[in-house]
Amino acid sequence: MAGNDNIEKNEMNVEAAFSEKEVLDEQNTLNNEEVTEKNCTEEEEGENNNLKFIKRIEELEKQCEEYLDLARRTRAEFDNYRKRSAKERESLYDDGFSDAVKSLLPILDNLERAVNFSQAESSSLSEGVEMVLKMFKDTLVKMGVEEIEAEGKKFDPDFHNAVMHIEDENYEENVIVEVFQKGYKYKNKVIRYSMVKVAN
C-alpha cells in the first residue's frame, strides 16, 4: 500500500505540477495580452499627445504670425506718421516763411518805384536806393525766393493774375503784355501772383 500511496502522490504531484504550469501559462498569456493592450493604449495615447502637441504648435505659429503682422503694420503706420509729421512741419515752415516774405514785398515794390522815378535824376540818393534794391533782391534769391517771369510769356493761371485784357494784333493770343505787379514764388509755391495785362 505504501507503494500505491507513493504512486498516487506522484500522480497528484504531476497533476499539480501540470495544473500549476497551465495556470502559470494562462497567467503569462493574460499578462502578455494586458501588456499588449497596455502598449496599444499607450501608443494611442502617445499618438493623441503627439497630435495635441502638433495642433498646439500650429496654433502658436499662427498666433506668432498674427503678432508679426501686427508689428509690421504698426511699424508701417509709425513710419507713415513720421513722414506725414515731417511734411507738415516743412509745410508749416514754408507757409510761415512765405507769409514773412509776402509782408516784405510791398517794400520791394516801393523801392523799385523809387528807382524808376529817380532814374531821371542822377544823384547819390538814387544810387543808394538802387544799391538797397539790389541787396534786397540778392537776399531774396539766397533765401530761395524767385521772381515769376511774366512779360512776353504765355499767360499761366498758376502763376499770373490777369487784371486787364486788350485786343491787339501785334501780340499772340494769351501773351502777357504788361506787368502791373511782379509775382514771386518759393519752392514752386506762389507767394504772390503776378498782376498782368493779357492780349486776346
C-alpha positions in Angstrom: 0.0 0.0 0.0 2.7 2.3 0.6 3.7 1.9 -3.0 0.3 2.8 -4.2 0.3 5.8 -2.0 3.6 6.9 -3.4 2.3 6.5 -6.9 -0.9 8.4 -6.1 1.2 11.1 -4.5 3.4 11.2 -7.5 0.4 11.3 -9.8 -1.0 14.1 -7.7 2.3 15.9 -7.7 2.5 15.5 -11.5 -1.1 16.7 -11.9 -0.5 19.6 -9.6 2.7 20.4 -11.5 0.8 20.3 -14.8 -2.0 22.3 -13.3 0.5 24.9 -11.9 2.2 25.0 -15.3 -1.2 25.5 -17.0 -2.1 28.2 -14.5 1.2 29.9 -15.0 0.9 29.7 -18.8 -2.6 31.1 -18.6 -1.4 33.9 -16.4 1.5 34.6 -18.7 -0.9 34.7 -21.6 -3.2 37.1 -19.8 -0.3 39.2 -18.7 1.0 39.3 -22.3 -2.4 40.3 -23.5 -2.7 43.0 -20.8 0.8 44.3 -21.7 -0.1 44.3 -25.4 -3.4 46.1 -24.6 -1.5 48.5 -22.3 1.1 49.1 -25.0 -1.6 49.7 -27.6 -3.3 52.1 -25.3 0.0 53.8 -24.5 0.7 54.1 -28.2 -2.7 55.5 -28.9 -2.3 57.9 -26.0 1.2 58.8 -27.4 -0.2 59.4 -30.8 -3.0 61.5 -29.3 -0.5 63.5 -27.3 1.6 64.0 -30.5 -1.4 65.2 -32.3 -2.2 67.6 -29.5 1.3 68.9 -29.5 1.3 69.3 -33.3 -2.0 71.2 -33.1 -0.7 73.4 -30.3 2.4 74.2 -32.3 0.3 75.1 -35.3 -1.8 77.4 -33.1 1.2 79.1 -31.6 2.8 79.5 -35.1 -0.4 81.1 -36.3 -0.5 83.4 -33.2 3.1 84.3 -33.8 2.4 85.2 -37.5 -0.5 87.4 -36.3 1.8 89.2 -33.8 4.4 89.6 -36.5 1.9 91.0 -38.9 0.6 93.4 -36.2 4.1 94.5 -35.5 4.8 95.1 -39.2 1.6 97.1 -39.7 2.3 99.2 -36.5 5.8 100.0 -37.8 4.5 101.0 -41.2 1.8 103.2 -39.6 4.5 104.8 -37.4 6.8 105.4 -40.5 3.8 107.0 -42.3 3.1 109.1 -39.2 6.7 110.2 -39.0 6.8 111.1 -42.7 3.5 112.9 -42.5 4.7 114.9 -39.5 7.9 115.9 -41.2 5.9 117.1 -44.3 3.6 119.0 -42.0 6.5 120.7 -40.2 8.1 121.5 -43.5 4.8 122.8 -44.9 4.3 125.0 -41.7 7.8 126.4 -42.0 7.3 127.1 -45.7 4.0 128.8 -45.1 5.5 130.9 -42.3 8.4 131.8 -44.5 6.1 132.7 -47.4 4.0 134.9 -45.2 7.1 136.7 -43.9 8.4 137.3 -47.5 4.9 138.4 -48.6 4.9 141.1 -46.0 8.2 142.4 -47.3 7.2 142.5 -51.0 5.4 145.9 -50.8 8.7 147.4 -49.6 10.4 145.9 -52.6 7.7 147.3 -54.9 8.2 150.8 -53.4 12.0 150.5 -53.8 11.5 149.6 -57.5 9.2 152.6 -58.0 11.6 154.9 -56.3 14.4 153.7 -58.5 12.2 154.1 -61.6 11.2 157.6 -60.5 14.7 158.7 -59.6 16.4 157.5 -62.8 15.7 160.9 -64.4 17.9 162.4 -61.7 21.4 161.4 -61.3 22.0 161.7 -57.6 23.6 159.8 -54.8 20.2 159.2 -53.3 19.1 157.4 -56.5 22.3 155.3 -56.4 21.8 154.5 -52.7 18.2 153.3 -53.4 19.4 151.2 -56.3 22.0 149.6 -54.1 19.4 148.8 -51.4 17.1 147.4 -54.0 19.9 145.1 -55.4 20.8 143.9 -51.9 17.1 143.2 -51.2 16.7 141.2 -54.4 20.0 139.3 -53.8 18.9 138.4 -50.3 15.6 137.0 -51.6 17.4 134.9 -54.2 19.7 133.5 -51.5 16.6 132.6 -49.4 15.2 130.7 -52.4 12.6 133.3 -53.5 12.3 133.7 -57.2 10.6 136.3 -59.3 7.9 134.8 -61.6 8.7 135.7 -65.2 5.8 137.3 -66.9 6.2 139.9 -69.6 6.2 138.4 -73.1 5.4 134.9 -71.7 2.2 132.9 -72.2 -0.4 133.5 -69.5 -0.4 130.8 -66.9 -3.2 131.0 -64.2 -1.0 129.0 -61.8 1.4 132.0 -61.7 -0.4 135.0 -63.1 -3.5 137.0 -62.3 -5.0 138.8 -65.3 -6.5 142.1 -64.2 -6.8 143.5 -67.7 -7.3 142.2 -71.3 -6.6 144.0 -74.5 -7.3 143.3 -78.2 -4.0 143.8 -80.0 -3.0 142.1 -83.3 0.7 142.8 -82.5 0.7 140.1 -79.8 -0.2 136.4 -79.9 -3.3 135.3 -78.0 -2.8 134.9 -74.2 0.5 136.6 -74.2 1.3 138.9 -71.2 1.7 142.5 -72.5 2.4 144.3 -69.3 3.2 143.5 -65.6 1.5 145.7 -63.0 2.9 143.9 -60.0 5.7 141.3 -60.0 4.9 137.9 -58.7 7.2 135.7 -56.5 7.5 132.0 -55.6 9.3 129.9 -53.1 9.9 126.2 -53.8 7.3 126.3 -56.6 4.8 127.7 -54.2 3.4 131.1 -55.3 3.9 133.7 -52.6 2.3 136.4 -54.8 0.7 136.1 -58.2 1.9 138.5 -61.0 -0.8 141.0 -61.8 -0.7 141.3 -65.6 -2.4 142.7 -68.7 -3.1 139.9 -71.3 -3.6 140.2 -75.1 -6.6 138.4 -76.6 
